[in-house]
Amino acid sequence: MAALLKTEPTFIVAREPTGDGIEAMPVDTSSIPNDHWGYAITWFLLAAVWAVMTVALVWRIRRQTA
């Protein structure tokens, strides 16, 4: 980026915290839905449908060329 802007490269290191009073607030995660199983089932079923459709397509193409 420095070369693009034709400036000197700069590296800034904070040696001590600024102490501006800003602290992270904890977040309650109990209200966040956990849909991992639903997502996993959806993607595995989509993969299964894709595999069946691919086999059907290959079977149909081979049947036409035979």
N, CA, C and O of each residue as an XYZ file, in Angstrom:
264
protein
N       0.822     -1.171      0.000
C       0.000      0.000      0.000
C       0.880      1.253      0.000
O       0.567      2.242     -0.664
N       1.964      1.200      0.739
C       2.851      2.353      0.784
C       3.435      2.634     -0.591
O       3.552      3.792     -0.991
N       3.802      1.581     -1.318
C       4.355      1.776     -2.661
C       3.305      2.364     -3.593
O       3.620      3.224     -4.416
N       2.081      1.916     -3.475
C       0.999      2.413     -4.314
C       0.745      3.900     -4.057
O       0.491      4.664     -4.988
N       0.816      4.302     -2.790
C       0.580      5.697     -2.431
C       1.850      6.543     -2.462
O       1.808      7.743     -2.190
N       2.981      5.913     -2.794
C       4.289      6.582     -2.862
C       4.630      7.271     -1.539
O       4.989      8.447     -1.489
N       4.498      6.464     -0.453
C       4.850      6.956      0.877
C       5.822      5.981      1.526
O       6.091      4.910      0.980
N       6.341      6.342      2.669
C       7.218      5.457      3.421
C       6.369      4.442      4.188
O       5.327      4.809      4.732
N       6.788      3.177      4.245
C       6.044      2.210      5.048
C       6.152      2.568      6.532
O       7.224      2.943      7.008
N       5.053      2.454      7.250
C       5.007      2.815      8.670
C       4.450      1.653      9.469
O       3.483      1.015      9.054
N       5.054      1.378     10.607
C       4.610      0.317     11.495
C       4.426      0.924     12.873
O       5.381      1.448     13.447
N       3.221      0.866     13.413
C       2.925      1.467     14.715
C       2.674      0.348     15.718
O       1.896     -0.568     15.454
N       3.342      0.428     16.883
C       3.197     -0.571     17.939
C       2.700      0.128     19.194
O       3.295      1.106     19.646
N       1.596     -0.380     19.761
C       1.084      0.161     21.025
C       1.838     -0.534     22.152
O       1.721     -1.748     22.320
N       2.592      0.209     22.909
C       3.395     -0.376     23.974
C       2.596     -0.584     25.259
O       2.953     -1.436     26.073
N       1.540      0.169     25.448
C       0.698      0.004     26.623
C      -0.741      0.345     26.232
O      -0.969      1.107     25.292
N      -1.693     -0.211     26.945
C      -3.091      0.079     26.604
C      -3.406      1.559     26.814
O      -2.807      2.225     27.658
N      -4.336      2.044     26.046
C      -4.669      3.471     26.137
C      -5.476      3.801     27.369
O      -5.450      4.942     27.830
N      -6.202      2.826     27.923
C      -6.966      3.072     29.137
C      -8.121      4.031     28.917
O      -8.413      4.866     29.773
N      -8.776      3.914     27.778
C      -9.869      4.836     27.486
C     -11.204      4.384     28.080
O     -12.230      5.013     27.822
N     -11.211      3.305     28.870
C     -12.411      2.860     29.561
C     -13.356      2.013     28.741
O     -14.443      1.677     29.212
N     -12.977      1.661     27.542
C     -13.834      0.817     26.716
C     -13.511     -0.644     27.012
O     -12.369     -1.084     26.887
N     -14.545     -1.381     27.406
C     -14.356     -2.796     27.701
C     -15.404     -3.603     26.962
O     -16.498     -3.111     26.685
N     -15.069     -4.837     26.644
C     -16.003     -5.711     25.942
C     -17.155     -6.100     26.848
O     -16.973     -6.346     28.040
N     -18.355     -6.151     26.260
C     -19.540     -6.555     27.023
C     -19.859     -8.004     26.680
O     -19.871     -8.366     25.504
N     -20.117     -8.837     27.678
C     -20.479    -10.228     27.383
C     -21.842    -10.278     26.699
O     -22.732     -9.481     26.994
N     -21.987    -11.231     25.780
C     -23.228    -11.380     25.032
C     -23.893    -12.686     25.441
O     -23.239    -13.725     25.523
N     -25.193    -12.626     25.695
C     -25.956    -13.819     26.039
C     -26.232    -14.605     24.767
O     -26.918    -14.110     23.873
N     -25.710    -15.815     24.674
C     -25.862    -16.621     23.467
C     -27.047    -17.573     23.538
O     -27.253    -18.355     22.611
N     -27.828    -17.531     24.604
C     -28.940    -18.469     24.730
C     -30.053    -18.182     23.721
O     -30.825    -19.081     23.391
N     -30.148    -16.952     23.228
C     -31.210    -16.620     22.281
C     -30.792    -16.844     20.831
O     -31.614    -16.682     19.929
N     -29.540    -17.212     20.585
C     -29.073    -17.475     19.217
C     -29.446    -18.903     18.861
O     -29.055    -19.835     19.564
N     -30.213    -19.095     17.756
C     -30.634    -20.455     17.406
C     -29.458    -21.320     16.962
O     -28.526    -20.845     16.313
N     -29.523    -22.588     17.324
C     -28.487    -23.547     16.951
C     -29.086    -24.518     15.938
O     -29.615    -25.565     16.313
N     -29.003    -24.170     14.657
C     -29.625    -24.945     13.584
C     -28.631    -25.837     12.850
O     -28.847    -26.148     11.679
N     -27.562    -26.253     13.495
C     -26.535    -27.017     12.799
C     -27.074    -28.325     12.223
O     -26.735    -28.690     11.098
N     -27.908    -29.032     12.983
C     -28.453    -30.297     12.480
C     -29.321    -30.059     11.261
O     -29.263    -30.819     10.294
N     -30.118    -29.017     11.302
C     -30.970    -28.688     10.156
C     -30.156    -28.377      8.923
O     -30.490    -28.822      7.825
N     -29.086    -27.615      9.094
C     -28.214    -27.292      7.963
C     -27.529    -28.548      7.433
O     -27.450    -28.746      6.221
N     -27.040    -29.387      8.324
C     -26.346    -30.607      7.905
C     -27.299    -31.522      7.130
O     -26.932    -32.056      6.083
N     -28.503    -31.701      7.633
C     -29.477    -32.560      6.943
C     -29.802    -31.979      5.572
O     -29.869    -32.716      4.589
N     -30.003    -30.670      5.498
C     -30.308    -30.022      4.221
C     -29.209    -30.279      3.205
O     -29.493    -30.676      2.075
N     -27.954    -30.057      3.591
C     -26.853    -30.198      2.636
C     -26.629    -31.658      2.251
O     -26.311    -31.937      1.095
N     -26.783    -32.592      3.182
C     -26.626    -33.999      2.819
C     -27.750    -34.455      1.900
O     -27.510    -35.242      0.984
N     -28.971    -33.980      2.125
C     -30.065    -34.332      1.220
C     -29.866    -33.706     -0.162
O     -30.152    -34.345     -1.174
N     -29.385    -32.481     -0.212
C     -29.080    -31.874     -1.507
C     -27.994    -32.653     -2.240
O     -28.073    -32.833     -3.455
N     -26.986    -33.114     -1.515
C     -25.923    -33.912     -2.133
C     -26.469    -35.238     -2.631
O     -26.069    -35.708     -3.697
N     -27.378    -35.850     -1.877
C     -27.971    -37.118     -2.303
C     -28.809    -36.925     -3.557
O     -28.731    -37.737     -4.478
N     -29.607    -35.868     -3.610
C     -30.418    -35.588     -4.797
C     -29.513    -35.330     -5.994
O     -29.787    -35.816     -7.091
N     -28.442    -34.573     -5.797
C     -27.499    -34.306     -6.878
C     -26.888    -35.606     -7.390
O     -26.767    -35.794     -8.601
N     -26.505    -36.500     -6.493
C     -25.905    -37.773     -6.891
C     -26.909    -38.611     -7.684
O     -26.548    -39.186     -8.711
N     -28.152    -38.688     -7.231
C     -29.173    -39.458     -7.940
C     -29.418    -38.867     -9.326
O     -29.537    -39.608    -10.301
N     -29.494    -37.554     -9.421
C     -29.724    -36.918    -10.715
C     -28.543    -37.120    -11.651
O     -28.738    -37.275    -12.857
N     -27.330    -37.123    -11.128
C     -26.147    -37.359    -11.947
C     -26.140    -38.788    -12.478
O     -25.858    -39.014    -13.655
N     -26.448    -39.746    -11.617
C     -26.519    -41.143    -12.058
C     -27.604    -41.301    -13.117
O     -27.395    -42.003    -14.107
N     -28.756    -40.665    -12.930
C     -29.836    -40.750    -13.911
C     -29.412    -40.139    -15.240
O     -29.727    -40.687    -16.296
N     -28.711    -39.025    -15.206
C     -28.245    -38.384    -16.436
C     -27.238    -39.264    -17.165
O     -27.337    -39.451    -18.378
N     -26.271    -39.803    -16.432
C     -25.269    -40.670    -17.052
C     -25.940    -41.912    -17.629
O     -25.606    -42.329    -18.738
N     -26.875    -42.509    -16.903
C     -27.594    -43.688    -17.392
C     -28.369    -43.359    -18.669
O     -28.380    -44.149    -19.613
N     -29.009    -42.202    -18.694
C     -29.783    -41.794    -19.873
C     -28.875    -41.553    -21.081
O     -29.212    -41.955    -22.195
N     -27.735    -40.907    -20.875
C     -26.798    -40.656    -21.971
C     -26.252    -41.971    -22.500
O     -26.177    -42.151    -23.715
N     -25.871    -42.890    -21.634
C     -25.330    -44.188    -22.068
C     -26.389    -45.007    -22.793
O     -26.072    -45.730    -23.738
N     -27.630    -44.905    -22.366
C     -28.710    -45.648    -23.020
C     -28.951    -45.122    -24.439
O     -29.249    -45.902    -25.344
N     -28.825    -43.800    -24.639
C     -29.036    -43.209    -25.955
C     -27.906    -43.542    -26.919
O     -28.145    -43.703    -28.116
N     -26.668    -43.650    -26.411
C     -25.529    -43.920    -27.288
C     -25.348    -45.402    -27.571
O     -24.615    -45.765    -28.491
N     -25.992    -46.258    -26.812
C     -25.819    -47.706    -27.013
C     -26.683    -48.229    -28.137
O     -26.655    -49.424    -28.432
